[in-house]
């Protein structure tokens, strides 16, 4: 009995029951049916859970799959078509027919053996790409599966077309063969060999005019899409049509070069230093080694050789900085972590939940795949210190099992966050079996200088500068790679002179000489030439290594050169699928080109990814591109990355910028900024914001349509907001203020209430930082009115909060209480737990200002409970500090000290400097209550220095008042007077009611001690 349920997935997806369409209402239900029908094979439940709910816990994903299967059965006219057996799900092949399975079955006999009718039948089924108009945006793993299956089926379809047209051409059925070739070009118009074959088929069919039109069409497509001329084979086909001759296809033969792999010559001392540092690390005395030198001097080769020698006795992790990826936060470190494979996950399993979740932000795919734990979003504003600590603890776990060698090449191209983390690691490495072996160019070392200075002062770093090879060492290399010859001394002398003893330059020159056969000729001529004759001989070395590389690239056939250029645009390393899409060539052509490039020792295969032998080769290849072709390849690279690896945001920004797509560059840069913020890489986040702003300025200069200009302005406001968030964290409030002025100009130009409201909120935040509380309140109230007009609840909540904070500092306590209560109500309605906690904290502080410590304690405990309910452990630092302040007011000094110490520990771990200042300040006032002026002075002075360092004015009057009281206790009248005057000056200037009262009280104490001779009576 034939199947009654038909599922068509090729082209537009359709489901039929007895030739009548079946409507399946839910998109995810349809996706499940399509997934099961694609191969008509049993699919494990675990696989389906991964496709649809990759980020969900396993138990939850299985429950969701059970519900989805129920929905599918209800939607189908024959529910029993869905079979669940054990841990697998399938469709009943006797009741369901799927076009993909039928197409695959017709192709499974083997394209080469299939008859013409079988090939025709397969082509009749293929109506278009798999699920061409269906997507499931919220399920990236399903989308990836769909892309992969689509590519497999399309390749089968194209192979079938090619086989059929060749069979038809052999029978003289040229018209149908031409139709098949035309169908092929509909799917892949850049398949140049198919254009060439179609030219031949037109000519064989007696249609020379069509053949010439096809050649012109091919020229147009290649110029438009790839910016390249046709290959010699295509030109040969065209010329043969013009001359009415048989096609003569150019034959290019390649000879694989000798590997030119030589022993590590001239680096014995350097390798010995590395091995001695490794021996110290094995004894638990970790440290750093810096290998330095000019480009091509052999730094990478030395690190590679060292890693090979120690890998049997250590866990070796390898990463590198890359010139085109300097803005990728933690890029080299993540590369090194991935190189260790399962060892990374094993060490993560021993970490606590918070640390594990932080590292999962760096490698979410790897952590999810290995099920190291459920990823839980953290608070939106933690600082980098906690992630730094998480990485160090992860390193410590690894070092419990192995001596760890972390090799980081090209350190001069590392991002700033990685360098900062290495500095943080230096505080712990002395007692760990960990060696960080790094290399950087001495000519480009500015980014590494401060790190190197820091480690040098700590006495935990060793420098290994690499010098150029001597003439004798060049002769040793020539002995290994050159033809046997007893008279190579003159040649080695000449090589040393021309390459300067730089190993990379030397080997590139030797490779160039091998390719042209000139190395043997030079050695043979050296036997016959005396000194004068040698100087007159035409020596086959170019003047520079750039010329050498150019000459090697010029000897590549055009298609191979194009693939290399696509790789140069992609960067230092790339994978097969990416270079196929970027180059625009077929998979077969790209594979052949990559094999050739590896044989010519221009590229190397690193476990499925291809990389340049040296960045100088990539640089020369890239610089040789015309502006038009470079722009075109960057655009194609961006399109390929968007489809294959959309998470590589920094690369997408670079390709869109260089491909002259400023709007897309800005959008990707903002996404990259948000990702950098999530992993606390604030310097990189700022860089991405600035890239977005520069791209938008470039776009705006070319826009004339008012609507497009307004859209550009809105995106620019978003970029400025993102940068403002980062600037506040970095304490660069002057830059924040300048940005606020630009946001105001944009908001006024656009004239939209919600944008104007947000701009006034931003002004209020800036005014409050500079303690201009009256202006902050005015701006917040204006923002509140505008956001209420626009119905923008989040901005309303923030504006109420700013009104409350400004009113509290001005002593308008009732107004502050009303505003903060309004803010709390709105944040609760928005389910924004983080800001609920913050506003409860503000209310607790307000109660302390009103001398209501019991109410302050109650509010602080509510805030602490909210932290627990929302699963936000880091936010506990706020209510703990508030509870301590209330306890201090109630005289519970021991309990207050315990809470302050706990709050301070959390704040220090995430570098929340404001909370650190408050905790230290309260500890100082606590010790004043205990009449311990020395400890009070220490805590208050450290807090004041921290506040001055980050430019935070708000806490300084309170701290100076505390220092004045401590100096009074210590009977240091002069210092007490100085601090009291400064406290009064700041508090009155800021019009801060509570701090003014404290400062006046401190001044009064000073006046009492000094017998009113210090001048405080007039002030009071």
N, C-alpha and C positions, 0 to 999 in steps of 0.2 A: 504494500500500500504506500503510495507516494506521500511525502511529507506535506502537511497541510499548512504549516506556519513557515512563511518565507521571511528571512531577514536579509535585507540588502544593505550592505555597509560600504560598498565601493561607489563613490559619488555621494549623492544625497542619501542619507540614511532613511530607510522606509521599512515598515513591518506590514505584512499581509497575512490575512487568515482567509483561506479559500478565495483568493484573489480580491478580497476586500481589505482596505486599509484598516490598521489597528492603531488607535490612539493610546499612547502610554503617557499619562499626565506628568509624572515627575521626571525632571532631567536626570537625577542621579539613578533612578530606576531604569531609565533607558540606557544609561551608561553601563550599568551592570549587565543588562541583556546584550549589549554590543560586545562587551568584554568576553562574555561566555560564548557568543556566536562567532567571534573572530577566527577561532581555530577549531571550534566544536570538540574541544578536548576538556577533560576534567581539570579544574583549576583549584589548587589548594586554598582553603579559607584564609590562611595566613597571607598568601599572595594578594587576595582581594582586599583584605584589611589594609595592607600596605599601600595598595593603589588608591584607596578612597580615604583612608584616615591615618596617614603616615605619622602624624604628630600626636595621635591620641594614645592613651594607655591601651595595652593589649586587650584587657578585659572589656573596656568600653568599646573598642573597635569591633570585637566579636559580637557584642550585643547589638551594635548598630547594623552589622551585616545581617544578623538574624531578622531584624525589622525590615531591612531593605529587601531581603528575599521574600518576605511576606507580601510586601507591596508589589513585587514583580509577579508573584503567583496570582494575586488578585487582578492585576492589569491584563494578564494573558487570557485569551479565550479557552486555553487548555492548560490549567495550572500544573498538571502532572508532567508537562514538558520540562519542568525544572527538577533535576535530580540532585539530592544531597546524600552522598554516601561517605560515611566516616568524616574525614577532614577535607573532603573535596566537593566541589559543586560543578555541575555540568548541565548541558541541554541534551535531551533525548534525540539522538541522531535519526531515529525512525519517525519522529514527529516534526523535526525542525530542519529546514534547509537554509544554509547561509552561503551567499555568493563568494565570500572570501575563502571558505573551506573548499568549495567546488573549483574555484580558480587555482588554488594551491594544489589540489589533487590532479588537475589536468597538467600542471607544470611539473609535478613530482616524478613523472616518468622519465624526466631528463629532457631538457630542451633540445639537445643534440640529436636524441633518438626519436623525438616526437614527429609524427607525420604532419603534413600541411593542414589536414582537417582538424587535428587536435589543436594545433596552434591557432587556427581560426576560431575554434570554439572557446578557447581560453580568452582570446581578445574580445569576443562578443560579451563575455561576462564582465570584463573590466570596463566599468562605466565612468571611472574617475578615481581620484585618490581616496584612501580610506577616511570615512567620516569627514569629508571635506568641509561641511558646514555645521559641525557639531563640536562643542568644547565644554569643558568642565573647569572653569578658571580657579575654583577653590580647591581643586585636587591636582597639584602639580605633578604628582607621581603618575596619575592617570594620563595627564597630558604628555608626559615623557614617554609612557608606554605607547600611546597613540602615535606619537611622532616616529618612534622606532619601528612599529609595525607598518606604518604608512610607507616608510623608506624601503623596507624589505619587499613589500608588495609592488611598489613602483619599480624597483630594480628587476623583479621577475617580469613585470609587464614590458619594460624596455628590452630586456634580453629576448623575450618572445618576439617582439616586433623585429629585432635585428635578425634573428634566426629565420623568421618567415620571409623577410624581403630577400635574404640571400638565397633561400630555396626557390622563391619565385623568379629571381633574376636568373638563376641557373636554368630554369625552364623557359626563359624568354618572356615571362609575364611581367613586363616592366611597369605597366600602368599600376597594377596592384602593389608591386614592390615600391614604387614611388609613393603611393598612398601610405604605406606602412612607415616609410622614412619621414614623411611629413607629420604623421601622428607622433613619432618619436620627438621631433623638434618642437611640437606643441608643449610637451612636458619638459624638455631640456633644450632650449634654443641655443645654448652655448656649446653644445656637443659639436665641435668643429669637424671631427672626423665624419660625423653623419652628414654635415653640409657637403664635405668633399665627396662622400659616397653618393649623395643625391645628385651632385653635378655629373658624376659618372653615369648614373642611371638615366638622367635626362638625355645625355649624349647617346647612350646605347639605344634609347627609344627614338632617336632621330630628332630630338627637340633641342637644337643647339642654343636657340634664343632663351629657352627656359633655363638651360644650364648656366648661361652667362648672367641671367637675372638672379639665379640662386647664389652665384659668387658675389654679386654686388650686395645682395641681402646679407650674406655672411659677413662681408666687410663692414657693413653698417652696424650689425649687432656686436661684432667684436670691438669696434671702436667705441660704441655707446656703453656697453656693459663692462668691458675689460680694459679698454684703452690700449689695445695691442693690434699689430698687423696680423694677417693670417699666417699660419704655419707653412713651411716649405711644401708639405704634402698637399695642402689645399691649393697653393699656387700652382703646383705641378699638375693637379687635376684640371685646373682652369686652362693652363697653357696647352695641355693635351687636347682640350676641346677646341681651342682657337686654331691649333695646327692640325686638327683631325688626326691625332696620333694616339697610340696606346699610352696609358699613364705610366710614367716612370717615377716611382716613389723613392725619394731620397733615403738612403740607408746610412744611419749613423751608428758607428760601432764605438763602444767604450771599453777601455781596459781598466779593470780595477787596480787602483794604486796600491803599492805596498803600504802597510799601515803606518810606516814611519814612527812606530812606537819604539822609543829608545829607553834605555835605563835612565834613572834620575841622575843625571850627570851634573856635578858641581854643586850639589845640595846636601852633601853628607852632614855638614855641621848643622845646617838648619833642621834636617830631619832628626838629628841627635837631640837637639834642644826640645823638639816636640815630644819625642819619646821620653825624655827625662821629666818633662812636665806631666806626661801621662802617668809615669811611675809614681810621682808625688800624689796625683789625684787618686790612684788606687790605694794609697795609704791614708786616704781621708783628708788630704791637704789640697783642696781644689783651687783653681785659679784660671787666669786668662792668658792666652797667647795671641799676639797680634803679628801676622805675617804681612809685611809691607813691601811695596815696590811699584815700579811703573807698569803700565799695561803691557801684557805679554811676557812679563819677566818669569812667570812660572808659579805664581801663588796658588792658583787652583790645582795645578798638577801636584804641588807639594802637599796640599791638604788631602787630595785624593790618595796619594801614596801612603800618607800617614794613616788615613782612615782604613785602608786595606790592611795595613800591618797590625792594627789594634782591634779590628772588628771581631776576631775570635775571642778576645778577652774583655770586651766592653759592648755596651749598647751604643751604637753610633747613629746619630740623627744629623741629617744634612739639609741645609737650607741656604738660600742666597738672596741678596738684594738684586733687583733688576732695575735698570735705568728707567724703563717705561712704566714701572709700577711702584714708584717711590712713595705714593700717597696711600698705598694699601696698608691699613693698620695691622700690625703684627704679621705682615706677609711672610717674611723669611722664617719667623718662628712657627707659623702654622705649616709652612712647607716642611720644616724639620719634624714637626710632630707627626705629620702624615707619613713621613718616610719610615717611622718606627712601627707602623701597623698596629697589631693587637696590643703591643706593650703599652701604648698610650691609654687604651681603654681599661686594661688591667689596673693601671695606676689610678685612673679616675674612680674605679669602683671603691677604692679605699678612702676617697675624700668625702667630706660632709656634703649635704645637699646643696648648700649655698655655693660653695666653691665649685662643685660639679656643674651646677647650672651656669655659672659664670664662664667656665671653659667651654661649655656647650654652645655658648654664643659665638665662639671662634670657629668651632667645627660642628655645626648642628647636624649635618648629614651623617658624619661619622658616628657621633654620639647616638643619634637616633637608630642608625643601622645596628649598632652593637647593643642597644637597649641598656645604656648605662644608667638610665633613670629618666623620669618624666621631666621634660623641660618646663620650668615654671617661670613666668615673667617676673622680673625683679622690679623694685621701685624705679620710677623713671629718672631719678637724679642721683644715683650713687656715683662716686668718684673713682678714678683709676686705681687708688691704693688697694682696694679689695681684690681687683682682678690681678694686680701685681702679686699680691700675697697668695692668691689661688694658684697662680702659675709656679711660684716658688714651692708651695706645698706639693703640687703635682710632681715637680722635679725631685723633691725629697723622697716621695714615694717610689719613683723610678730608681733613685739611687740606693734604696734599701735592697733592691734585687740585683743591680748591676752597677759597675762603674759606667758613668754616662759621659760620652764625648759629644758635645754639641758643636758641629762644624758649620760656621756661617761665612759664606764667601761673599765678596763684593760688599763689604760692610758700608762702604761709602754711599751705597744706594739703598740702605735700610731706611725705613720710615722712622720718624722721631720717637714714636711710642715704643718701638722695639729697642732702640738705643736707651731710652729712659728705663725700660724694664731691666736691661742688662746692668745698668747702674744700681738698680734696686737689688738685683741678684748678688751683686758684689758684697753686700752686707752679710750674706749667709754662706757664701761659697767656701770660705776658709775651712770649714769643718765637714765638707761634703765630698764624696768621691765623684766630683764633677769637673770636667775640663771644657772650657769654651775656647775652641780654636777658631780664630777668625782671620780673614784676609781683607785688606783694603788697599786701594791705590794711593800711594804716597802723594801723587799729584792732585788728588781730589779728596783730601782728608778732612776738610773743614768740619763736616758733620760728626766726625769721630773724635775730633781733638778734645772736646770737653770730657767725653767719656774716658778717653785714654789718660787724660790728666788726673781725673778722679781715681782711676784704678792704680795709677802710678803712685799717688800719695798713699794709698792703702797698702802698697807693697805686694799686690797679688797679680801683677801683670808682667809678662815677658815680651819684649820686642824682638822680632827676627826680620831684619831688613835683608832683602834679596838683592844681590849685585848681578851685573851682567856677566855672561860667560867669558872666560878667557879664551885666547886663541887656541890653547892646548885643549880646552874642553870642547870647542867647536870641532877640532880635529877628531876627538873621541866620538862625537855624534856622527860625523861624516863616515867614520870607520864602520858604524853600525848600519847606516842607511845607503851609503854610496857603493858603487861597484868596486870590486877588489882592485886596488891600485897601490902601488908602493910610492907613488909620487903625488899624494893628495895634499901634501903640506902647503903647496902654493895655493891650491883651491881653497883650503880652509882659511888661509891667511886672507884671501880675497873675500870670502864669505863673512869673516869676522869684521872686516873693514866696512862692508856694505850694510850689514845688519846690526852692527854695533854690539854684537854678542847677546842680543835679545832673543830668547829661545823661540818665541812665537814667530817673530819675523824670519828667523832662520829656517824653521820648518815650513812656513808658507813659501819661502823662496825655493826650498828644495822640492816641495810639491809642484810648484810651477815648472821647475826644471825637469822633473819626472814626466809631467804631462807633455812637454814638447820634445822629450828625448835629449835635452841639452846637457843633463848632468853627466851622462857617460861621455859625451863629446868633450865636455870641459875637462874631465879627468884625463882623457886620452891626450888632449892638446897640452895638458900640463907637463906631459912627459917630454914634449918636443920643444917647448918654449923656454928660451932663456929670459933673463929679467927684462930686457928691453922689449923683446917680442911679446911677452905677457902683457905689458902695458899697452901695446898696440893692438892686441887681440880684442875683438868685440866680445866683451864678457856679457853673458845673457841675463844679467840682473837688472831689474828696474831700479830707479832712483829711490823709491820708497815702498814700504809694504802696501800702501794703498794702491799703488800701481800694480803691484804683484797680485793683489786680490782682484782688482779690476780685470787684469789679463786672464785670470783663471775663470772669472764669471763670463767673460766674453766668449770663452771656448765652449760654453754650455749651449745645447740646442735650445731654440726659443721656448718651447713649452716647459722644459725643465727650469729655465731661467725665470719664467713667470711663476712657477710654483715656489721657487726660492724667494722671489720678491713678495709673494703673498705671505710667506712665513716671516719675512723681515717686518712686514707691517703688523703682523699679529704679536710679535715680540720675541723674547729670547727663547721661549719654548711654546709648543703648540701641539695639538693632537690632530689625528687624521681627518676626522669629520669637519673640524673647523677650517683646515686649510683647503679641503675640497670645496666647501661653500664659498670661501673667500676668493680662491683662485678662479672659480667658475668652470674648472675643467672636470672631466669625468673621473670617477673613482679609479678606473684602470690607469688613466693617464697620470693622475697624481701619484698613485702607488709606484708606477714605473719611474716617475721623476724623483720621488723620495729615495728609492733604491739607488738611482744614479748619483744623487747628491751625497748619500752616505758613502758610496764607493769612491767618490771624489774627495771624501773627507771634509766636506763643507758642513754637513749636518751629522748628528749622531742620534741614534735611537735610544731613548732612556725609558725602557719599560712601557712602550706604547706611545710615549710622547717624544716628539722630535725637537731637538735643540741645536743651536749653532755651535760649532766647535769653539768659537770665540766671538765675543760681542763685536769685535772689529769687523768680522765677516758680515754680521747682520747690519752693522752701521754702513759699510760700503755698499751693500746691496740696496739698503733703504735710500741712501743719498743719491744713488744712481737713477731713482725713479723720477719721471717728470711730475710736475705739480698735478696735472690732470689725472694721471694714473694713480698717483699716491692718494689723492682725494677719493677716487673711485674705489680703490681697494679698502680704504678705511671705512667707507660706507658699507661695503659688502661685509667687512669684518663685524661691524656693528649689527647688521642684520643677522649674521650667523650666530653671534653671541646671544642676541635677544632670543633666538629660537633654542639654542643648545645649552647655554650657561648664563641665564639672565641674572644670576647672583653675582657675577663678576662686574660689579658696578663701576669700579675705578677704570677698568679696561673699556667699558662702554662709554664712559665720559671721554676718555682719550680718543677713541675712534670717532665719536660724533664731533668732537671739536676739530679734529684734523680732517674729517670728512665734510666740514662746512655744514653741519647740521646743528646750529646753536640751540634751538629750542629743545631738541631731544637731549643734547648735552646737559642743559640746565636741569631738565627733569631727572635724568640719571644722577647728576651731581647732588641734587637734594636728597634722593634716596640713599646715596652713598654717605652723605652727611648724617642722616638718621641712623644708618648702620654703625658709623664710626662713634656716634654718641652712645649707642647701646653697648659698645665695648670700651667706653671711656677714653677713646682716642680723640681728645678734644682739639689738639693742634691739627690733626688730619681733617676733622670735621670742619674746622674753620677754613682750611684750604679748599675743601669741596664747595663750601658756600661761596667763596671768592671766585672759584671757577664758574659756578652757576651765574653769579652776578656779571662776570665778564662776558659770558656767552649771551646773556640777555641783553647787555648793552650793545653787543655786536648785532644781535637780531633787530633791536629797536632802530638802529641806524639805517636799516634797509626797509623798514615798514612805513606804509603810508595810510593804510586803512585804519580808521579810528577804532573799530572793534578789535583788530589784531593788536593795536597799540595798547588798548585797555587790558587785553589778556596778558600781554607782556608785562604790564605794570603790576597786575595781581600776582604773577609768578615772582616778580622782583620783590614784592612785599613779603612773600613767603620766604624767599631766600634771605632777606634782611632779618626776618623774625628768627629763622634758624641760626643765623650768625649771632643775633642778639642773645639767644639762649646760651651759646658757647661763650660769648664775651663776658656774660655775667659770671659764668663758672670760672673763667680765667681771671676775673677781677679787673678787666680792662673796660672800666665804666666810661672813660672819656670817649673811647671808640664807640661804645654802646650809645652814648648821647648823640654822637654825630650821625649814627645810623638812624636813631629815632627821628631826627630832623628830616632825613630823606624819606622815611616811612610817612611822616606827616605830609610832605609835599605830594607823594604819590596818592595818599588817601584823599587829600583835598582835590587832586586832579580827577580821580575816579568818582568821588562824590557819593560813595555808597555807605549808608549808615553803619553797617557792621564793620567795614574797614576803618571808618573814622573812629568808631568806638574802640576798636582794638588798638588803634594808634594812641588814643588818649590813655588807655590802660598802660601801654608801654611807657608813655611819658611819666605816669604816676610812679611806676616802678623805679625809673631812673631818679626822679626827684627824691624818693624815699631813701635810696642808697646814699644820696648826698645830704640827707637829713634836712631837706627843704620840705617840711611836712605840710605847711599851708598850701604850697603849690601842688604837692602830691594829692592832697585831698580834693583840691579844685579840679585837677585833671581827672581823677578817678570819678568824681561826680558827673563831669561832662561825659566821660566814657560810659557811665551807667545809663544816662539818659539816651545816648545814641544806641547802645546795645539793647535797651528795652524797646526802642522804636523798631529795631531790626529783628526783634525776637531771638536774639543771640544769647541763650541761657548761659553757656560756659563763660562768655565775657562778662555777663552780669555778675555771676558768682565771683569772678576775679576782681571786678571793680568794687563790689561790696567789701571784699577782703581788704583791698587797698585803702578804702575809706576808713574801715575800722582800725587798721594799723596806724594810719596817719593821725586819726583822732586820739588813739591811745597815747601816742608819744606827745601829743599836744596837751594832754591832761583832760580831754573832753571824754570822760569815761563813760557817761551814759550814751553818748553818740557812738562811741566805739563798740559798746556792748550791743546796741541795736544793729549796727552794720555787720558785725561778725556773726550774730545770730541769723541774719538774712543770708549771709554767705554760706553758713553751715547748712541751712535748709536747702539751698539750691544745689550744693555739692552732694548732699544726700540724695536729692531727686535725680541727679546725674549719675549716681552710684560711683562717684570718684572718691574711693576710700583714702587715697593718699592726701588729698586736700582736706577731707573731713578731719583726718588726724592733725594736720597742720593748724586748721582753724580752732579745733579744741585746745591745742597747745597755746594759740594766741589768746584764747579766752581765759586759760589758766593763768597766763602771765598778767592779763588785765586784772584778774581777781587779786593777785599779789600786789599790784600797783594800788588797788583800792583797799589794801590792808584786810583782805578777806582770805586768809591762808587756808581755812577749812574748805571753802568753796573752790579755791585753786587746786587743792588736793583731789577733790571729787572730780573736777573736770579732767585733771591729768590722768586719773585712773580710768575714766571713760575713754580717753585717747589711747591708753595702753591696751584696753580691751578691744578697741577697734583694730589695733595693729595685729592682735592675735587672730581675730575673726577674719581679717582680710589676708592673712598669711604674709605680712610685711615686716619681717624681723628687723630689718635695718632701721625702719622708722621708729622703733622703740627708743632710740636715742632721745627723741623729743619729749615724750611723756616722762621718761626717767629723769631728764633734766628738770622738768616742771615739778615733778613730785619732790625732787631734792630741794628746789627753791621753796616750795610750800613747807616742807619739813624743817628747813632752816628757819623760816619765819615762826614756826610752832615750837622751836627750841629742840627739835629731835636731831641733834647734830650727828650722832653716829649713823643713824639711818640715812640722813642726807648725804653723808660722805660716801656710803656704800653705793647709793644710786648715782651720785656724780661720777664715781670711778667707772661704773658700768656704762653710763652714757658716754663718757669720754673715750672709753675703749672702742665703742662702736664708731664714734665720730672719727677717731684717728684712723681706724681701719679703712674708712672710705674717704678720708681726707675732707670731711665736712668742717672746714676751718671755722665757720661761724659758731657751730655748736662746740667745737674745741675751746674757742675763746670764752663762751658762756660757762662751760664746765670749769675751766681754770679760774675764771673770775669768781664764781660761786665758792670754789674751794678756798680762794683767798679770803673772801668775806667770812667763810666758816671758821677759818683759823683765827680771824680777828675776834670772833665770838669766844674762841677758846683762849684768847689773850696770848697767842703764839705769833708775834710779829714777824719772826724770821721766815717761817713757812708761808705766812700770808704774803710777804714781800716776794718770795720766789714765784708763787703761783700767779700773782697779779702782774708781776713784771713780764713773765713769759707770755701771758695773755695779751698784754699791751703791745709787746714786740710783734706778736702775730697779727694783731689788728692793724698796726701801722704798716706791716709788710704787705698785707692784701688791700690796704687802702680803705678799710671799713671804719667809718667815723662813729657809727651809732653807739658802739660799746665803750668808746674811749673816755667819755666823761665819768661813767660809772667806775671804770678801772682806775682813773686818776684819783677819784674820791676815795676808793679803797686803799690806794697806795698812800694817800695823805693820812688816813686813819692809822695805817700800819706804821708809818713813820712817827706819828704822834706817840704810839705805844712804845716805839723804840727810842723815843726822846730825841729824834733827829728833826729839830724844829725847821731848819732851813729847807730840807727836802720835803717835809710835810707842807710847808707854805707853798713851795713851788708846785707841788701836785694839786693842792687845793685851788690855787689860782688858775691852773690849767683846766681843772674840772669845771670851775665856774665859767671860765671863758668859753669852753666848748658847749656846756649845757645851755647857757643863756643864748649863745649864738644859734643853737639848734632849736631853741624854744621848746626844749624837752622838759615837761613839768616834773616828772619823777626824778630825773637825773639832776635837775636844778636843786630840788630839795635835798638830795644827798650831798651835792657839792656845798651847799650853804651850811649843812650840818658839819661837814668836814672842816670848812673854814672857821666855823665857830669853835670847834675843838682846838684848832691851831691858835686861835686868838686867846683862848683860855690858858693854854700852855705857855704862850709867849708873853702873857700879861698885856694883851691888846696892843703890843708894840709893833706888830707886823703889818699894821695897816688894814686888817680885816674888818675893823669896826665900821669903817666908812662903807666898805663893800656890803656888809650885812645890813 
